[in-house]
Amino acid sequence: MNVAVAGTFGPIHDGHRTLFEHALRFGADGVVVGLTTDTFATETRSEPRDVPSFDDRKESVSAAIAALDDWNREVEIRPLETKYGIAADDPAIDALVVSPETAPELEAINERRREDGSEPLTGIVAPYVLAEDGQRISSTRMVKGEIDEHGRLLE
């Protein structure tokens, strides 16, 4: 199965690692990581914040995946320029790893794939990883100095 996962992934935290691990576990035929471009990453922020550069995030994603890849999967990191981008446009992708927050978007992606004559994607939902305070770990919380990459409280 060709599996995709997408996001900004900056800075990397244990929630991202869970997404990557799910993609690697199920991606026997390959894993595609859609990494938001610098422009798209800043456009999609619900709360404005600094985001590391594409090249820095790509390097961090590569290192995180290498540390998790017990299956020696073929992994390709591609720039993601639109909301549905790679998942909707690449007929070779069979499944998409999503968080509970992004799972509802799978319906819109699959509708676009059907319109293009592609098979719908299987959704692989990776659970949230929670911080010590019971709230989900996020890069925004890390940048604000609330938690570290493992969800330990800093304040």
Secondary structure by P-SEA (a helix, b strand, c coil): cbbbbbcccccccaaaaaaaaaaaaacccbbbbbcccaaaaaaaccbbbbbccaaaaaaaaaaaaaaccccccbbbbbbbccccccccccccccbbbbccccccaaaaaaaaaaaacccbbbbbbbccccccccccccaaaaaaccccccccccc
